[in-house]
Amino acid sequence: MAPKKSKPAMTKTAPQIESDSDEPTQSQEASQSQSQEFDAKAIEAVVQKQNEQSRARKAQRAKEIEATKKQRIDKIQRKMTDLKKAHEQELRTIQAPKIARLRDLIQKRRDIDNKIAACWGHIDQAYESTTQQYQFALGGRLEDLG
């Protein structure tokens, strides 16, 4: 909506006195000078007032624009935060079964690693006992032979 234009103030002009001569008298010249000075001051005052009103309207509009901009930014930030929270919740919901499965697999791997370590222990014991049996048998044979 465009602001209403103010009408310039009507200025009073001194009535001109008609004289028989073509040259104006001193009082007429002074009257015209005062009238022109009054007109210039009135016009200057109107222009200055118009400029001040224009600046005030611009400042007010700038404040309104800034407030609207801030409201929109705040609204967008709230929506972003809400969407981010919803996304994180959905991600947790989707990932929860996967994480549980990974934990199960890790536990199974640990169990298998423990069983393998135990088997290697049994194998080492079996080698040692077999080695001891061979040594005992060879020791007995060497005594028989020797």
TADALIN-V63931 format. One record per pair of residues at least 12 apart in sequence whose C-alpha atoms are under 8 Angstrom apart, sorted by the first residue. I is the first residue (numbers start at 0). J is the second residue. D is the distance in Angstrom with one decimal. If there is no record, write none. Layout:
# TADALIN-V63931
I;J;D, I;J;D
This chain:
# TADALIN-V63931
5;49;7.9, 7;42;7.6, 7;45;6.6, 8;41;7.5, 8;42;7.9, 8;45;7.4, 10;37;7.9, 10;38;6.3, 10;41;7.4, 11;34;7.7, 12;34;5.9, 13;30;6.8, 13;31;7.3, 13;34;6.6, 15;27;7.5
